[in-house]
Amino acid sequence: MMEEAALFQEIYPVFIEEVDRIEAARGKLSEFQLMRAAARGKDIMGHLSWERRQTVNAIFETYIDIYRNYGREDADEWVVLTLGSSRKAIIERGYKHNWEYPGNSEPNVGSRIEELSRLLLEKEAELLWIHRELSLLQGMITPVKKTDEDT
C-alpha cells in the first residue's frame, strides 16, 4: 500500500489540476467529470501490475465518493490525512508534469496529445450546440419577411 500511496502522490497533482480546471468552468463536478479527471491522472502511471492498479483505482473511488457526498474540502482533507499529500505540496511541485516533453517522458507527450485532441472535439461539439441554440433563438425573434406573393 505504501508504494501505491507514493504513486498516488505523483499523480494527484495531475488529477487536482484537472478538477480545478473543470470546477473553474462549471462548478462542482459530476461523477463522470471526476472519473475523467481521475483517468487523466492515471494516464501518467505507466504500466502497473493488476493489484497496484486496483489499489490506485480504489483510492480514486474513495476520493470521488467523499467529494460527491461531502464536498471537495473533505475529499482533499482525506487525501492529506490518509496519504500525506497536500495542496501545498502540489503547488510547490509546480505542476511540472505538463512540461515533461520529448527526451524526458515520450509516453507523456502522446497522452497529452490524446487529451488535447479529445478536449478539442468536446469544445467543437459544445460550440456547435451553442450555435444551433443561438440560431434557433434568433429565428424566434427575427420577424419573417413577407414576399411579394404574400401582399
C-alpha positions in Angstrom: 0.0 0.0 0.0 2.9 2.4 0.6 4.1 2.1 -3.0 0.5 2.9 -4.2 0.3 5.8 -1.8 3.6 7.2 -3.2 2.3 6.6 -6.8 -0.9 8.4 -6.0 1.0 11.3 -4.6 2.8 11.6 -8.0 -0.5 11.5 -10.0 -2.5 13.6 -7.5 -1.2 16.9 -8.9 -2.5 16.0 -12.4 -5.8 14.9 -11.0 -6.2 18.1 -8.9 -5.2 20.3 -11.8 -8.0 18.8 -13.9 -10.5 19.1 -11.0 -9.5 22.8 -10.6 -9.9 23.4 -14.3 -13.3 21.9 -14.6 -14.6 23.4 -11.3 -13.5 26.9 -12.5 -15.5 26.4 -15.7 -18.6 24.5 -14.5 -18.7 24.4 -10.7 -19.0 21.2 -8.7 -18.0 18.2 -10.8 -20.4 15.4 -11.7 -19.3 11.8 -11.2 -18.4 11.5 -14.9 -16.2 14.6 -14.7 -14.5 13.2 -11.6 -13.8 9.9 -13.4 -12.4 11.8 -16.4 -10.1 13.8 -14.1 -9.0 10.5 -12.4 -8.4 9.0 -15.8 -6.2 11.9 -16.8 -4.2 11.4 -13.6 -3.9 7.7 -14.2 -2.6 8.3 -17.7 0.8 9.1 -16.3 1.0 5.9 -14.1 2.5 3.8 -16.8 2.4 0.0 -16.7 1.4 -1.4 -13.3 0.5 -4.8 -12.1 -3.2 -5.5 -11.8 -3.1 -5.4 -8.0 -1.3 -2.0 -7.9 -3.7 -0.5 -10.4 -6.7 -1.8 -8.4 -5.3 -0.2 -5.3 -4.9 3.2 -7.1 -8.4 2.9 -8.5 -9.8 2.2 -5.0 -8.1 5.4 -3.8 -9.6 7.4 -6.6 -13.1 5.8 -6.0 -12.9 6.7 -2.3 -11.9 10.3 -3.2 -14.8 10.6 -5.7 -17.2 9.2 -3.1 -16.2 11.7 -0.5 -16.2 14.5 -3.0 -19.7 13.6 -4.1 -21.1 13.2 -0.6 -19.3 15.8 1.4 -17.5 18.1 -1.0 -14.1 19.0 -2.3 -12.7 20.2 1.0 -13.4 17.0 2.8 -12.1 14.9 -0.1 -8.8 16.9 -0.1 -8.6 16.6 3.6 -9.0 12.8 3.3 -6.0 12.7 0.9 -3.9 14.7 3.4 -4.8 12.5 6.3 -4.6 9.2 4.6 -1.8 9.6 2.1 0.1 12.6 3.2 -0.2 14.6 0.0 -1.4 18.2 0.3 -2.4 21.0 -2.0 0.6 23.0 -0.8 2.9 20.2 -1.9 1.3 20.1 -5.3 1.8 23.9 -5.8 5.4 23.6 -4.7 5.9 20.9 -7.4 4.7 23.5 -9.8 2.7 21.1 -12.0 5.9 20.1 -13.7 4.3 17.1 -15.3 2.9 19.3 -18.1 6.4 20.3 -19.1 7.9 16.8 -19.5 8.3 16.6 -23.2 10.5 14.6 -25.6 13.7 13.4 -24.1 12.1 13.3 -20.6 8.9 11.3 -21.0 7.9 10.3 -24.5 4.7 8.5 -23.5 3.5 11.6 -21.6 3.6 13.6 -24.8 1.3 11.0 -26.5 -1.2 11.0 -23.7 -1.2 14.9 -23.7 -1.8 14.9 -27.5 -4.7 12.5 -27.0 -6.1 14.6 -24.2 -5.9 17.8 -26.2 -7.5 16.1 -29.2 -10.4 14.9 -27.0 -10.8 18.3 -25.5 -10.9 20.0 -28.9 -13.6 17.6 -30.1 -15.6 18.3 -26.9 -15.3 22.0 -27.3 -16.2 21.9 -31.0 -19.3 19.9 -30.1 -20.2 22.3 -27.4 -19.8 25.3 -29.7 -21.9 23.7 -32.4 -24.7 23.1 -29.8 -24.4 26.7 -28.7 -24.5 27.9 -32.3 -27.6 25.9 -33.0 -29.4 27.2 -30.0 -28.4 30.8 -30.8 -29.7 30.4 -34.4 -32.9 28.9 -33.1 -33.4 31.8 -30.7 -32.6 34.4 -33.3 -35.1 32.8 -35.6 -37.7 33.1 -33.0 -37.3 36.9 -32.6 -36.5 37.8 -36.2 -39.7 38.7 -38.0 -40.4 36.6 -41.1 -40.1 38.8 -44.2 -43.2 38.9 -46.4 -42.6 38.1 -50.0 -44.4 39.8 -52.9 -46.8 36.9 -53.2 -48.0 37.4 -49.6 -49.0 41.0 -50.1 
